Amino acid sequence: MPITGVYFIPSNPNASTALATVTERLHTALAEEPTLVGRWFLEHKLMRDTPSCLPASTPQQRQAQPRYMQFLSLSYHANHGFICTSEPTPTNPPPPTAAAAPPTTAGASSGSPSSSSLTSSSSAAGPMVMTTVPLASSSTLFHHFGYACQPFWCHRHTVTVPGGVVYDVGDFRVRVGDVRQTQPAARIRGTVVEIEWRGPSLVSSIASQALLAKKMGPSPYAATATVDEEADGDSGIDMSFFPDGVEEADVDAEYAASAALIRDFWARLGIEGAREAILVPDVGREVKEQLRWLKAHGMQRESEEKRERQPDEDPDPTAGVDSARQFMEIFRFNR
């Protein structure tokens, strides 16, 4: 599971995007020469709950946060689609107290000048729940909520990156493309850039070890050790100490260190006016779950006769969840 950061440079409907500038800076502002390695695309659909027609009966109702449901597909994680939705609001939420600490936002402690740009989006959405489903099921579920649940959920917009470009630049993989809104009206929204750290990574090692261990026995995650087609099988991390020598704090430190490398890479491009999504809420959640699973089960392997493998089972249902969270944070567009 690679560590990534996503940057979005908005543009006016009738103005040119930053795509040409980003591409030019990749070739001129860096010491390494970028190598074109392929194409990519995505589609993102945003739904929001429909406000009640009834007047609010309590102050808590008037202050209710909007709820969102987001559907995302990424071409480089083609086995599944991503669905993220707001957590249900408690029926009887505890009253606020004067001593309560203000909520923190993603990236607030990182010192990044761009972190504040996501404050309103994160706080407005509230806690979100991520899941993955087969890609065909994702489309079916979207149509279900769009028609059968239309009184409760409203389709706000659909955006796509129809023809993105992928570059390898040293230890980084960069995906860049223009974001086009297709519904409710066709327009250009801006340019999105995903920067993926592909150097030695403890996070990728944990994910690889978990897949390997679960290949050899029953697993809630995967039936084979196949990983994303773009993933590097050699993480560069010595796993001889694993898993007893690794704690969740080490995972957090790995994300923070990789985020610093990604931010430094972006700073070298010298592009201003971008919104950043990195270290967003729940980033690394699945990796920590895999670490806990490994600590509980170790590398115990069952015999070939005891393995049960479903031929159509997703080899890695959690692949890409961190990237999906970042794209979804960006594509809410403060709606």
N, C-alpha and C positions, 0 to 999 in steps of 0.2 A: 504494500500500500504506500505509494509515493506521497511525499509531502509537497503541497502546492500552495500557491497564492494567486488570487484573481484580481485583476485591475480593469476598471471600466472607465473609458473616457467618453463622456456624453457629447453629443453634437446636436446642433439645431436641425430641424427638419429639412431646410433648404441649403444647408452648408455641407461642405465636404467633411469626411470623417478623418480621424487621426491614423487610419490604417497605413497610408503611405509614409507618414512620419515615423511610425513605429518600425516599419520595415526598413526604412533608411537608417534609423539609429541602430538597429541590430547589426547592420553591415559596417557602420562607421564609428560607433561610440564604444565598441567593445574590442578587447585585445584578441578574442577568439573569433574566427570567421564562422558564421552560421552555416549549417548544412541543411538543405531542404530534404526532409524525410517523408513527407506525405501530406495528406489532406485530412480535415476533420469537420464535423458539423454537430450541431445540437438543436434541440427544440425545447422550449420552456413554455408552460401554460400556467397562468396564475388565476386562481379563484379566490373570492372573498365572500365572507358570510353576508347575507342580506340584512340590513338594519330592520329592526322590528317596526311595524306600523303603529304599534301601541305606544302611548306615552310612558316614559319611565316612571316607575312607582317608588323607586328608592334612589338615593344618591349613587349607590354602587352601580346601578344599571346605567346611569347617565355617564359614568366614567369607564364603562366596559371597553376593553381593548378590542380592536377588530381581529377577526380570526382569518387565517389564510390556509389555502391548500394549493400545493405546487406540484406540478408534474414535469419531470425533466428526463430527457434521453440524450446520451452522449455516444457518439460513434465509436469511441475507443473503449467503451464499456458496453458492448452490444448485447450481452447476455441478459441484461435486465434494465428496467426503467426505475427511476427514483421518485418516491412520493413523500412529501414532507407536509405536515399539517400542524396547526396550533393545538396545543394541549387543551383538553376541556377545562372550562372555567369552573372552579369549585362552586357548589351550590350556595354554601354559606362561607364566603371568604372571611378570614380573621380581619378585624378592623385595624387600620394602620395606626401605628404608635409613633410618638414623637422621637422615641429612641431608635427606631428602625433605621438601619443604614441605607443610604441610597443605593440603587442597583448599579452594578458595574457593567461595562460594555466591552465587547470584544476588542482586544488590542489596546485597551486603555493604559495598561501598564507597560506597553512596549515602547512608548515614546515615539510612535510613528505619527507624523503630522497628518496622515490620511485617516487615522483610526476614528477621529471624531465624525467623519462623514457618514459612518454607519450607525451612529448613536440613535437617531430617530427611527431608522428602519428596524434595528434590533429591539428597541424598547417597545415599539408599536406592535411588533409581531408577538412578543411574549415567547415563552418556551415552545419549542417545536419538536415534533416526533418524526424521525426519519425511518423509512422502510424501503426495501427494494422488492419488485415483483417482476415476473417475466414481461418482456417488452410488449407483447400482444395484450396481456392483461392490463397493463398500464393504460393503453388506449381505450380499452373497454370500460375501465373504471372512470376515466375522464368523461366519457360519453354518458355513463350512468349518472354521475353527479351533475352533468350539464343539463340533463333532461328530466330524469326521475326526481332529482332533488333541486330543481330549478328555483322553487320558492325560498330555499334556504341558502343556496350558493349561487353566486353570480360570476360568470367568466369575465375577468377584467381585460386580459390581453394575452396574446401569443407572440413570442419572439423566437427567431431562429438565427443561427449562424450557418448559412447555406454552403459557404465555400471557404472555410478557414484553412490556414496554412500552418504546418508543423515544422519547426526548426530545432536542430540540436546545436547547442552552443556550449562547448566544454561539458561541464557536469550538469547542465540544465537542458530541459526540453521546453520550448516555448511554443504555445499555440496562440495564434492571433487571427482575428476575423471581425468583420463588420456585423453588428447586431441589427437585424431588420424586424420590425414589428409587422405581423401579417394580419392581426385582428386586434381591435375592431376596425382599424384603418391602417392601410399600408404606409409605413414611414421608416426612416432610418433613425435608430436610437443612439448609435455610437459605435465604439470599437471596444472589444473585450480582449484581454491578454491573460492567459494562464501560464504561470511560470512554475515548472516542476523541478524539484531538486532530485537528481539522479545519482548523486555520489553515495558514499558509504552511509548507511542508514540503519539505526537500531529498529525503527518502526517497520521498515520493509522486512527486516530479519524476523521480527516477531510474527508478522503476517505469513511469511514463507514457512516458518517452523510450525505454525498452527495448522496451515494447510497440509503440510507433510504428515504431521501427527494424526490429523483427522482423516487423512486418506487411508491410514492403516487401521482405523477402527471406526465405530459408529460416531457420527458427528452431527451437531445441530447446524453446522456451517457448510461443509462441503464433502463430496464423496470422492473427489480426485484432487491431485496436487497441482492441476493446471492453474496458472496464474494469468493475469492480463497479458495480451499478446505484446504489449509494449514494455512490460516490466522486465527489469534486469534480474536474471536468476541469481547472480553473484552480488550479494549486498555489501561485501567487503567487511562484514562484522564477524569477529570470532565468536561463535556461539558455544564454545566449550564450557563456559560458565553458566549457560542458560538452563533452566529459567530462574534458579534460586538467586543468582546474583543481580537480577533485574527487578526493579520496583516501578510502580506507576509514576513516581516522581521522576525517574529516568526518562520515561516516555514524554512527560511534560517538558523536561529539559531539552529533549531531542527536537520537539516541535518548536520550542522557542529559539534554539540555535539555528535550525533550518529556516525559520521565518526571518531571522536576521540576515542570512545569506541571500534569501529571495529579495528582501527589501534593498539590500546593497546592489544586487543585480539590477533591480528596477531603477534605483537612483542613478546608476551609470547611464541609463538611457536618457535621463534629463527631460522627461515628459511631465508636464504639470497639468493640474486640473483633473486628475484621476481619482476615482473612488476605489478604496482598497477593501478586499475581503480576505482576511488571513487570521488564523487563530480565532475563528468565529465560535459561538457557543456550541458545545458538544464535539468539537473537533478532537479526534483521537479516541472517541468513546469506544468504537468497535475494536481498536487495537488493544485497549486496556481490557476489554472483555476477553479477547484472545489470550492475553497474558495471564489473566486469572484462570482461564481454562487450562492452559499449559501447566500452571503451577499445581492445579488440582489433579490433572490426569497424567502429566509427564509425557514421555515418549513411548508409552506402552502400546504395543502393536498386537493386533489379533491375527490369527492365522487366515490364510486365503479363503478357507471354507466359511469363515464367520463373517466375511465382508458382505455387505449388502449395498449394491450400487445401482442407482437409477440412471439409465442411459441419458435421460434428458435433464438431469439435475444440474442446476447452475453450479459450476465449479467453484466460484467464489462470490457468494451473494453480497459480501460487504465491499467488493472492489469499487473504488471511486466515491465512496460516501462522503469523504472529506471534501473532495472537489465539488460534489453536488451541493453540499451545504454552502460553499462559498459562492457558487453561481446563483443559488437561490437567494442568498442574502443580497446580491447585487441586483437581481432581476425583479425584486419586489418594487423597485422604483418608488418607494415611499407611498404606495397606493393605499 
